[in-house]
Each structure stands twice: as structure tokens, then as C-alpha cells.
Amino acid sequence: MILTSNRLVNRFRNFKINYNLLLYICGISSIYFLCETLKIIFIKDTKNKYYNSCIKLLSVNIRMRDVYKICEDLNNITTYQSCFYNLVITILIITNLLKDKINISINYKYWITAHISAYIYILLGTNEMFQFSIDSNTKYTVSRIIILSIVSIILLIFIIRNLVYYKINYKYMIRYITFYCLLYLLFRFVSDNVVYHYHHALTCIFLSYFFTDWTTKINFYMHGILLGITVQGLNFYNLDDFSMFYISNQLFPQIIQLLQIHGIILLIWLLIFIKSYFFNKKEDIIENDYQIPLLVPTNLN
């Protein structure tokens, strides 16, 4: 009976987790298709003329299937295929990077906030004053400096407040930083000219790790706002958001450089493996040394 009840509890827990995951996926998909619809409404075909010109220029000597693909990528044209594939990739990325909130983000206020934030961000993006990114090539005008200063001050106040009074998701934050440090080092290994580009979707994912303690309503709504902007960024710009660093596309992999990189990574991996192996072995020896023998009653006869 105990085993049966435990199985029922485990099945109920698994069902609840899957149910929450399904709700989370539906919420992300809803924001995604809202962004897709608004993209068609507000960002009308200033780029379609470039798309049509691109097809005319390339269709002379290249297969048409490749021409369409090249021109779609160059002009950020959305087809049903790219739309649906990008939705699946968006869901996979967000559910992995923000998965600690899947089981508790069922509250309808959270999703309303996320939808509204995506909508407002798209409206702001139609204004030329807000059409810029933080990267190596950005020219910072007075208006852009004012916008960045106001946003930075507001975020800094909330972040300092959370650092002092609430929990921060350091685990995911460290993984995030480690990933992009590795990416930078790889780029730096082959080129001195590394260009940075902090897109809003990429930035919002990192900022969301400061607002994971929902014991306060401010963090709850801030996390919803950041999620909405993240989905909007992935919808509008696909996976380009995750390329924080860039190097020249004219640099091609060379065997010697690849062997050097592989050798460095292999050496680090071996050192960590050896250290881990011997550390665990020492722990086992210490545990065995401190084991208390069982008190077996001796035969007094």
C-alpha cells in the first residue's frame, strides 16, 4: 500500500510538472504570435523591396531555392517555415534559461504583464529614437544617452534592492557568464578585432536572474516584463540575439588553430577530471577510516 501511494504521488507530481510546462509553453507561444502579428501591422514592407531586388540580382547564377533562403536571411523576411521553427527554438531557449519559474508562473497577472510589455516595446521600436542597440558601432546621441541613463538607473535601484534583501539566481547567472566568457576567449584566440553587441533579448535574460525571488510583487512583475521583451527580441531577430560577440566572416578555421584550441580544452578537461577523481577517492578513504564497526555480541561460552 505504501509503494502504491508513493507511485500515485510521483505520478501526480509528474503530471503537475508537465501541466505547468504546457501552460508555460502556451504562454510563450501566445506572446510570440502577438509579436508576429504586430510585426506585420507596424513594420510594413520597407524591407520587401530590398527582398525583391535581392532575388532579381541573385537568381541569375544561383538555384532559386538557395536564392530565397539567402534573401530571406539578409532581409529578415518571415515565412511560415521560419516562423514556426523559430517558435520552437524560442520555447526551447526560454524554458531552459528560465526553467526555475515554470512551476510557479501560472498566475494570469504574470502573463498579462508579459504580453503588455512585448506590445509596448514593439510600439516604442517604431519610433526612430528607440531604434538602436548597445554595441561597438553605436553612436550615442544625447537622446540615446538620456534613454540609457534612465533605464540603467531604474534597473540599478531594483538590482541593488534585490542584492540586499532578496535571493538572486546566482547558479544560472554564473552559467550565463561562463558561456559568454568562453565564447569571447575563443573569438579572441583567432582575432584581435572582436566586436560586441548587447541585444535587448540577451540583456533581459541576464537581468531576469536578479528578479527570481517572487516573495515581492515588484520582482514578479519585473520578471514578466523581461520575459515579454525577451520573446519579442527572439521573434523579431531570431537567434542573432545570442551572438554577443562577432569577428570577421572572412576568417576560416585552420587545422593548426583548431588543434591548439582542442589541446587547451582537452588539457583543462583532463586536469578537472584528475582532480575530481582523486578528490572523490580521498573522500572515500576518509569515510572508511571513520566508520564505526558494528557491535557484534561475542560468545561468552
C-alpha positions in Angstrom: 0.0 0.0 0.0 2.8 2.4 0.8 4.5 1.7 -2.5 1.2 2.2 -4.4 0.6 5.6 -2.6 4.2 6.7 -3.4 3.7 5.9 -7.1 0.5 7.9 -7.1 2.2 10.8 -5.5 5.0 10.6 -8.0 2.6 10.4 -11.0 0.7 13.4 -9.7 3.9 15.4 -9.3 5.0 14.4 -12.9 1.5 15.3 -14.2 1.6 18.7 -12.4 5.1 19.4 -13.8 4.1 18.5 -17.3 0.8 20.5 -16.9 2.8 23.6 -15.8 5.3 23.2 -18.6 2.4 23.0 -21.1 0.9 26.2 -19.7 4.3 27.9 -19.8 4.8 26.9 -23.5 1.3 28.1 -24.3 2.1 31.5 -22.6 5.3 31.9 -24.6 3.6 30.9 -27.8 0.9 33.4 -27.2 3.4 36.3 -26.8 5.3 35.0 -29.8 2.3 35.1 -32.2 1.2 38.5 -30.7 4.7 39.8 -31.7 4.4 38.2 -35.1 1.1 39.9 -35.8 2.3 43.3 -34.5 5.4 42.9 -36.6 3.3 42.6 -39.8 1.0 45.5 -38.7 3.6 48.0 -37.6 6.7 47.1 -39.5 5.3 47.2 -43.0 7.2 46.4 -46.1 10.1 48.7 -46.2 12.3 45.7 -46.5 10.2 43.8 -49.1 11.6 46.0 -51.9 15.1 45.0 -50.9 14.0 41.4 -50.7 12.6 41.5 -54.3 15.7 43.3 -55.5 17.9 40.6 -53.9 16.0 37.9 -55.7 16.4 39.6 -59.0 20.2 40.0 -58.5 20.9 36.5 -57.3 18.6 34.5 -59.4 20.9 34.7 -62.5 23.5 32.2 -61.4 22.2 30.6 -58.2 19.5 28.0 -57.6 16.2 29.6 -56.7 15.8 27.6 -53.5 19.1 29.0 -52.3 18.2 32.5 -53.6 15.0 32.6 -51.5 16.9 31.4 -48.4 19.7 33.9 -48.8 17.4 36.8 -49.4 15.1 35.9 -46.5 18.0 35.8 -44.2 19.6 39.0 -45.4 16.3 41.0 -45.2 14.9 39.3 -42.1 11.8 38.1 -44.1 9.4 35.8 -42.2 7.9 32.8 -43.9 5.6 30.2 -42.2 8.5 27.8 -42.1 10.9 30.3 -40.4 8.1 31.5 -38.1 7.2 28.0 -36.8 10.8 26.8 -36.5 11.7 30.0 -34.7 8.8 29.5 -32.3 10.1 26.0 -31.3 13.6 27.3 -30.8 12.3 30.2 -28.7 10.4 27.8 -26.5 13.5 25.6 -26.1 15.8 28.5 -25.2 13.4 30.2 -22.7 12.3 27.0 -21.0 15.9 26.1 -20.4 17.2 29.5 -19.4 14.2 30.4 -17.2 13.1 26.9 -16.2 13.2 27.6 -12.5 10.0 29.7 -13.0 8.0 27.1 -15.0 6.3 25.5 -12.0 5.2 28.8 -10.3 4.4 31.2 -13.2 0.8 30.1 -13.7 -0.6 33.4 -12.3 -2.6 35.2 -15.1 -1.2 38.6 -14.0 2.3 37.4 -14.9 1.3 36.6 -18.5 -0.8 39.7 -18.9 2.3 41.7 -17.8 4.5 39.8 -20.3 2.0 40.4 -23.2 1.7 44.1 -22.4 5.5 44.6 -22.1 6.0 43.0 -25.5 3.3 45.2 -27.1 4.7 48.4 -25.6 8.3 47.5 -26.6 7.2 47.0 -30.2 5.4 50.3 -30.2 8.5 52.1 -28.8 10.5 50.4 -31.5 8.5 52.1 -34.2 10.0 55.4 -33.0 13.4 56.2 -34.5 14.6 57.5 -31.2 14.5 54.0 -29.7 16.0 52.1 -32.7 19.5 51.4 -31.5 21.5 48.7 -29.8 24.4 48.7 -27.4 27.4 47.7 -29.5 30.8 48.7 -30.8 29.4 50.7 -33.7 26.6 52.6 -31.9 26.8 56.4 -32.0 25.5 57.7 -28.7 23.4 60.8 -29.3 22.0 63.0 -26.4 18.6 61.3 -26.6 20.1 57.8 -26.6 22.3 58.7 -23.6 19.2 60.0 -21.7 17.2 56.8 -22.5 20.0 54.5 -21.4 20.7 56.6 -18.3 17.0 56.5 -17.2 16.7 52.7 -17.8 20.0 52.0 -16.2 19.2 54.0 -13.0 15.8 52.3 -12.6 17.3 48.8 -13.1 20.2 49.5 -10.8 17.9 50.6 -8.0 15.9 47.4 -8.3 19.0 45.2 -8.6 20.7 46.7 -5.6 17.5 46.3 -3.6 17.4 42.6 -4.6 21.0 42.1 -3.8 20.5 43.4 -0.3 17.0 42.0 0.6 16.1 39.1 -1.7 17.5 36.0 -3.4 19.4 36.2 -6.6 19.7 33.2 -9.1 23.5 33.0 -9.0 23.6 29.5 -10.4 22.1 30.5 -13.8 23.9 33.8 -13.8 27.3 32.1 -13.4 26.5 29.6 -16.2 25.4 32.5 -18.4 28.7 34.5 -17.7 30.8 31.4 -18.2 29.3 30.6 -21.6 29.9 34.1 -23.0 33.4 34.3 -21.4 34.2 31.0 -23.2 32.8 32.4 -26.5 34.9 35.6 -26.1 38.1 33.7 -25.4 37.5 31.5 -28.5 37.0 34.6 -30.7 39.9 36.4 -29.1 42.1 33.4 -29.8 41.7 33.8 -33.5 41.2 37.6 -33.9 42.2 40.8 -32.1 39.1 42.6 -33.6 36.2 41.3 -31.5 33.0 43.4 -31.8 30.4 43.3 -29.0 26.7 43.6 -29.4 24.3 43.6 -26.4 20.8 43.0 -27.8 17.8 43.6 -25.6 16.6 39.9 -25.6 20.1 38.8 -24.5 20.3 41.5 -21.8 16.7 40.8 -20.5 17.5 37.1 -19.9 20.5 38.0 -17.8 18.6 40.7 -15.9 15.7 38.3 -15.2 18.1 36.3 -12.9 18.0 39.3 -10.5 14.2 39.0 -10.2 13.6 35.4 -9.4 12.5 35.9 -5.8 8.8 36.4 -6.1 8.1 37.0 -2.4 7.8 40.6 -3.5 5.3 41.7 -6.2 7.9 44.1 -7.8 10.1 41.1 -8.8 7.1 39.2 -10.0 6.1 42.0 -12.5 9.6 42.8 -13.4 10.3 39.2 -14.4 7.1 39.2 -16.5 8.2 42.4 -18.3 11.6 41.0 -19.1 10.1 37.8 -20.4 7.8 39.7 -22.8 10.7 41.7 -24.2 12.8 38.5 -24.5 10.2 36.8 -26.6 9.8 39.9 -28.7 13.5 40.0 -29.4 13.7 36.4 -30.4 10.6 36.8 -32.6 12.0 39.9 -34.4 15.6 38.9 -34.7 15.8 35.1 -34.4 19.0 33.6 -33.0 21.0 36.7 -33.8 20.2 37.9 -30.3 22.5 35.3 -28.8 25.6 36.4 -30.8 27.1 38.8 -28.2 30.5 38.8 -29.9 31.4 38.9 -33.6 34.5 38.5 -35.6 35.1 38.8 -39.4 33.3 36.2 -41.6 36.4 36.1 -43.7 38.3 34.1 -41.0 38.1 30.4 -41.7 39.0 27.5 -39.4 42.7 26.4 -39.8 43.9 23.0 -38.8 46.7 24.3 -36.6 44.4 26.7 -34.7 41.8 24.0 -34.2 44.4 21.6 -32.8 45.6 24.3 -30.4 42.1 25.1 -29.2 41.3 21.4 -28.9 44.6 20.8 -27.0 43.9 23.6 -24.5 40.3 22.4 -23.9 41.5 18.8 -23.6 44.2 19.8 -21.0 41.6 21.7 -18.9 39.2 18.8 -19.1 41.9 16.3 -18.0 43.1 18.4 -15.1 39.5 18.8 -13.8 38.9 15.1 -14.3 42.1 14.0 -12.5 41.4 16.5 -9.6 37.8 15.3 -9.3 38.9 11.6 -9.4 41.5 11.9 -6.7 39.3 14.2 -4.5 36.5 11.7 -4.6 38.9 8.9 -3.8 40.3 10.7 -0.8 36.7 11.3 0.5 36.0 7.6 0.2 39.2 6.8 2.2 38.3 9.3 4.9 34.8 7.9 5.2 36.1 4.3 5.5 38.7 5.4 8.2 35.9 6.9 10.3 33.5 4.0 10.0 32.4 2.6 13.4 32.4 -1.2 13.4 29.2 -2.9 14.2 29.0 -4.1 17.8 28.7 -7.9 17.4 27.9 -9.7 20.6 30.7 -12.1 21.5 30.1 -15.6 22.5 30.9 -15.8 26.2 30.6 -19.5 26.5 
